[in-house]
Amino acid sequence: MLRKREGLTQSELAEKLEVSDNFVGQIERGQNAPSLENLVRIANTLKVEVGELFGGKSTPVVSELPLKLEREIDSLILLLKNQSLADVRFLKKFAKLLFQEFQGRR
């Protein structure tokens, strides 16, 4: 279990996430599902990628993102949560094109 690998109790993880111990227990037992925002926070706290929370390949996070960058990414995630799947897919394609354009100019 990832939480135990980090040496955390349910209470300690809950405190770091600012949620209840009961909520952490429910997530671990599959009785409740965290929001996308909480998934990201859980993964960051446990120093893994979100996919590993679902049994994906273990890829430890080598370094933490600077706090300002992490906050900006979190705010983007919150914006995307309120959009339709079609809009999110469109924005993803648009972002890829923008990044390719910027990389081509460097």
Secondary structure, 3 states (H helix, E strand, C coil): CHHHHCCCCHHHHHHHHCCCHHHHHHHHCCCCCCCHHHHHHHHHHHCCCHHHHHCCCCCCCCCCCCHHHHHHHHHHHHHHHCCCHHHHHHHHHHHHHHHHHHHHCC
